[in-house]
């Protein structure tokens, strides 16, 4: 009996050793930031324990490189260049080093302020703020965007974003100049969009809807509004694809009275005497933590990030606080594990890494990292 037990222990030990040998290496986390004025994409590796960023290198893209989009399988990155001639640049992500290998640069159908991929990675959506259009381009077998679009559609004034729902059956485009969100049906096989019924949901006069994010539980959508500074929460019906507003809450710091020309956060305390000089609300980006507990929104005039607690049952938000950030934080993002928030300052050339308090949602500044001129868009990729 003892010899049998000893043999069993030896076999178990052998199994454990073999198991350890075949375990995958620790996942790596890479950060990509488009630097518009440099015409480059900064590639960095992130220490997921400390938040430290180490520069890998900079990939040439073209002036003015702005929106980025990563494929669902984290193998490819796409960038939109907003200078003439408008174009797409596609890259393969090296899973070992994080380096971007250029695949192609092809003409884009318009000057695109926002790009995103459908949930399969087969189609790239684009939104043209300048010319009020949305576009759809197929992705080729080798991972690069193909030049011939499957569709170009007119929108309300100033289309500022376009995003597929979590089930990949519906698509939404925020039209800043028309104060509306387009509700679209998506044909996944053909890469075509058609209007839902109703075709739009209105968001309030002079609200300026800009960017959209869905909750991880797939029940709610949140939209940041550039002109009135509000975050509007919507319930999402996955059967019909329709959005219903349930709440509107301000993302502007509570001590910044921009309506009267006063601001006491970020830009300093000042009183403005003319309409031309008076600061105005300019919110920009919105993201939610992977666990769905906290949502953040950026405001460029005060250079702050607003934090909200999310009620997972009702979808409503509770304002926590606003936190000082880099100057004009146009773009920010949250790492896939929800530990860190990274914000890029278009006027500072720096990326500020915050540690997220996973109990309270508060942001603790960790360290600033130089990235380049006019950093404006951040994508964070975890590669197994």
N, C-alpha and C positions, 0 to 999 in steps of 0.2 A: 504493500500500500504506500509506504514512504517513497519507494522508487518511482511509483506512478505519479505521486504528487510532485516529486522533484522534476520528472520529465515534463509534466504539465507546466510547471513554472518556467522551465527552459524554453518550451515552445511559445508560451505567452510572451516572454522577454524577446524572443526572436521576432514575433509578430509586431511588437511595439517598435523595435528597432527599424524593421522594414517600413513600418508606417511612417516613422519620423523621416526616413530617407526620401519617401515619395511625397511628403507634404509640399505644397507649393511655396515658393519663396514669399517673403513678406511683400504685400502689395506696395506699389510706389504711387505717390501722388504728384502730379505735375500741374503747374499753373501756367496759363497762357494769357498774356495781356497785349492787346493791340495798342500801338503807339502811333497815332495818326500822323503827327508832324514828321516823325522819323521814317514812316513808311515801313515799319518793322513790327514783328510780333515777338515779344520777349518770352522766352521759355525758361521756366524755373522749376526746380524740384523742391517740394515742401516736406519738411519733417513733420509728420502727422502727430507726433507727441509734443513737440515744442512750438511748432508754428514757424520755425526758421525757414527762410527761403534762400536757395542757392541758385545763382544764375547758371543756366546751361548754355545759353547763347541766344542770338537774335536771328530770326528768319526773315529774309527780305520778302516784302509783300507788295508795297506800292503806296504812294501817298494818295489819298487819305484813307488808310486802312482803319476800319471801325468795327462793325458788328462781326462777331464770331459765332460759330455753331459747331458742336462736337457730335459725331455720329453716336447712336445709341450703344454701339459696341465698343466705344472709346478708341477706335482704330484710326479715325480720320478727323481732321479739323478743316473747316471752311471759313474763309474770310471774304467780306465784301469791301472792295476798294471804291471810294466815293469821289474820286477825281476822274476827269475825262482821260481816256475812255473808261467808263464804268466796267468793272470786271469782278470775277470770282477767282480766288486763289485757293487751291485745294492741297492739303498736305497729309502725308501718312505719319502717324505718331509712333515713334520707336518705343515699344513697351519696356525696353531695358534702360534706355537713356533719357527718354522724353523728347529727343530731338525731332524736329519737324523736317521731313523730306518732301520737297516740293514735287507735286504731281503734275499740276497744270495751272495755267491762268487763261481763262476764257472770257468772252464778253458777257456782261450781265445785262438783263433786259431793261434795267433802269438804275437810277441812283438810289440805292437801298439803305435805309436807316436801320433796318432790322432783318435778320435772317434766323430761321429755325428749321429743324428737320422734322418730318413726320415720325411717328413712333417706330416705324420699321427701318428708317434710314434710307428709304428709296427715293424720297423727294425732298427738295429744298424749297421752303417758302421764303418769299421776300416781301417787304413793305417799303414802298417809296413815299417818303414824306413830301418830297419836292413836287412830284407829279401825280400824287394821289392814286396810286395803283398798288395792287398786290400781284405777285408772280409765283409761278410754280415751275421748277426745273427738275428734271430727273437726275438721279445719281447713277453713274456708270458702274460696270462690273468691277472696275479697278478702284472704286472709291471716290472718284473725282466728279465734280459737277459737270453735266453735259450742257453744251451751249444752247441747244434749241429748247425753249420753254414749252411746256405742255399747255400753259395758260397764262394770259395777262388780263387782269380784270380791273376796271375802274372802281374806285371806292368813293366814300365821302372825303371831304377835304383833309389832307395831311394824314395819310395812313402811317401810323408810327410803330406798329408791331403786328405780328401774325403768329399764332400758336395753335397747335392741334390739341384736342382734349386728350385725357389719359387713355381713352379707349380707341383713339385714332379714327373716330367716325365723324367728328365735327371739328371745325376750325373757326377761330375768332380773330378779328382784326380790329384794333383800337384806332379810331379815326379822330385825331386830336382836334382838328379844325371844325368837325361837324358834331362834336359832343355825342358820339355814338360808338357802339361796338357792333361790328358786323357779325351775324350768326350764319355760318356756312355749313353745308353738308359736304363731306369729303369722300370722293370715289377713290379708294385706295389702289384699285387696279389700274385705273387710267391716269391718276394724278390730276383730277379735275375737281373744281369747286363749284357749287351751286348754292343759291340763296335758300336759307331755311325760312320758315313761316312762324313768326315775323322775321324779316330779314335783318333788322337791327334792334338793339335795345338802347334807349337814350339814357344819358348819364347826367343830365342837368346842364343848364345854360352856362357857357364859359367855364366848363369843368376841365376839358382837355384830357381825355383818357389817353394814356401813353403805353404802359407795359402791363402784362397780364401774367399771373402765376396761378397754378392749381394746387389745392391742398393734397398732401400725400394720401389722404383717405378717399380722394377722388369725388368728394361731395360738394366742394366749394371752389369758387374762383375769386381772386382778389386783383383789383385794378388800381394802379397808381395814376392820379390825375395831375398833370403838370401845372395847370392854370389855377386851380382852387386848392391844391395841396391835399386833397382828400384821398383816402384809401376807401374804395367801395367794395363791400363784400357781396357776393352773389351766391345763391344756391344754384347747383348745376344738376339738371335733369338728364341723366345719361341715356334715357330712352328717346327724348325729343331733341336734346341738344340745346335747350333753351335756358337762358340765365334769368334769374329773378333777384333783384336787389333786396338785400336784407339789412344793410347798415352802411352808413357813411361816417368816417371818423378822420379827423385831421392828422396829418403827418408833420405839420409845422411845429417847431419847438414852442412850448406853451409860453415862453417868455419873449418870443419874437413877434412883435405886432407889425407885420409887414403892410397890412392894410392902411395903417396911418403913417407909414414911412419910417417906423422905428424897428430896429433890430438889435438884439442884445446878445446873440449867440453867433459864433463863427466869424461874422464880418465886423463885430465890435459894435458898441453903442453909438448910434448916430441919429440925427434928425435931418430929414431931407425936405427941402422947401419947394422943389419943383417936381412935376410928374415925370419928367424925363430922367431925373437923377434918382427918383425914389426906387428902392429895391422892390422886386416883385417875386412872388412864389415861383420856383422853378424845380419842382420835384422831377425825379428822373427814373429810378430803378426800383425794383421790388423783388424780394426773394423770401422763401419760407424754409425753415429747418427741415431736414429729412424726417424727423419724428413728428412734424406738424405742430409742435408746441409754440413756436415763436415765428413772427413775421417781421421783416425789416424793410424800411423804405428810405430812400436818400433824397435830400433837399439841398440844392446847389447854392442858393443865395445865402443861406446860413451855414453851409458846409457841415451838415449834420446828418446823422442816421437816426430815424425813429424806430423804437422797438415796441412791439405789441405782443401780448399773450393771446393765443388762439384758443377759443372754446371749440373742441373737436366735435361736440354734439350739435351746437347751434350754428357754428361757423362765425360767430361774432368775435370782435377784437376788443382788447382792453389795452389802452395806452400805458406803457411802462415808463418810458423816459426818452429823451433825445440825447445823443452822444456826439461830441465834436469829432470831426473827421478831417481828411485831407481837403485842401481847397478845391471846391467844385467836384464833389464825388459823383461823376456822371454814371459810372458803373461800379458794381460790387458783386460779390458772390459768396456762397457758403460752401465749405468743403463737404464731400459726400458723407462724412461721418458726423457732421454737425458740431464740430469742436471749434472751428475758426471761421471768422468772417473777414474777407479781404476787400478793401475799398481803394479805388484808384482816384487820385486827384488830378484832374485835367490841367490845373494851373500849378501844381506842385511837382509833377513828374515822379511822384512817390506812390508806393503802395503801402497802406497801413494795415497791419495784421492785428485783429482783435481776438481775444479769447472769449468765447461765448459761455456765460454762466448757464449751465444746462438745467439749473433749477429755477433761476429767476429771469433768464433772458437778457440780463444786463451784459454790456460789452466792456471788456477790459483791454485797453490798448496794450499791445505787446511790443511791436517794433515796426519801424518804417524802413522800407527798402526802395532804393532808386531803381526805376524801370526804363525811363525814356521820356521823350517829349510828347505831351498830350495823351497820356494813357486813358483809355475810355471804356474798354470792354474786357471782362475777365471771364475765363472759362477754367474750371478745375476738374481734372480727370484723375480717377483712381484706376490704376492698371494692375490686375492680378499678377 
